[in-house]
Amino acid sequence: MFDLDAYLTRVAMPARPTLDSIGLGRLQLAHRLAIPFEDLDVVLGRGIAIDSGSVFAKLVTARRGGYCFEHNRLFLDALAELGFAARPVLARVWIAATEVPPLTHTFALVTIDGQAWIADTGFGGSYTPVLPLADGAEATAPDGARFRLEATSRDHGEQGWMLLRDGDPMTTDGRGASGGFQPQYSFTLAEVFDADLLLGNHWTSTAPASRFTQTAIASIVLPNGFASLMGRTYRRRSGTDTASGEITDPRVYRIRMSLLFGIDLSVEDIAALKLF
């Protein structure tokens, strides 16, 4: 049984959202403002479980964060409990890619009154607003970044889609680029099974080529900005205010992780991250 009240409390939403695109957008934003994106358990060698019970225990009960396979498992469970019609989709992340990337991202495809929408609580690069699945659909994030969805050429019999972003690199995790719309991720509407999610999660959390096995990452969406901690590099933008720098003291790292991202690490955890 999914504890919807506990989830809504975790994301600081006092009432159930309406079962329309506005309610969907409000729930997604509340989720991203409250629950950080992070891969610390990957770096600490603890593994990532993506069954509903394990994800709820970590992100809601223990008040930790997670990455896309965790965030969107929790979000899909909440959507189902609320009465939305939704299913997972797998995507290829093109940010900084030099060749065709693997299917290492997942998000939700939600159908409302016959119209499909993409909703994503687990994309750590920046905040992606809810968008209708329509060629040329655009939306603007609270941080001012613009997003556009484009239909692409057919891929193995499936119509493809590309999500693009045009925004300040300071409202990303450091991989963003300036100068017009940049590819974020591509996807098709192929049916995704639990086995597909398990495979994608396994590669993402264990492969030497995965960025999550190489770097400790934490980020959080701010009401009109974004903050991230990549290794020891801290970046934050809120409105027009920006800050960045390198953390050289493990005590400062521990405090910053707790106060900004809500992640409480032990002294032993920080030592195990091998950042200092």
Order of alpha helices (4+ residues) and beta strands (2+ residues): alpha-alpha-beta-alpha-alpha-alpha-beta-beta-beta-beta-beta-beta-beta-beta-alpha-beta-beta-beta-beta-alpha-alpha
